[in-house]
Amino acid sequence: MSIKLPKPITDFVEANARLDIDGMMEPFLKDAVFVDNGKRYVGLAEIRRLLVEEAIAVKAIFEPDTAREEDGAVVLEGPAHGDFPGSPLRFTYRFTLLDEAIKTLETRVWK
């Protein structure tokens, strides 16, 4: 990935590229919130379960091709490919950081 991003986001994206669930979880705060197409997951256990079931299980790898700052958040857009219907699909990932960790992550698939 050639886009310059804050370390927690880079760590998450790079771990996702390896399908490394522990690496994907490492940058999150303990009380982080993950909003996946409008559904909220709060805390590390719920986020891990979501990522195992929705990313790792189908080998979904997100490859951001654009990045911008928007209202204090870092917004990435790009395709995700894997073993799921419609692959690849284009996603938006919106990260909010606190103390060098991911506080919130909101994902949305483009339709």
Buried (B, 14 or more C-beta within 10 A) or exposed (E): BEBEBBEBBBBBBBBBBEBBBEBBBBBBBEEBBBBBEEEEBEBBEBBBEBBEEBBBEBEBBBBBEEBEEEEEBBBBBBBBBBEBEEBBBEBBBBBBBEEEBBBBBBBBEEE
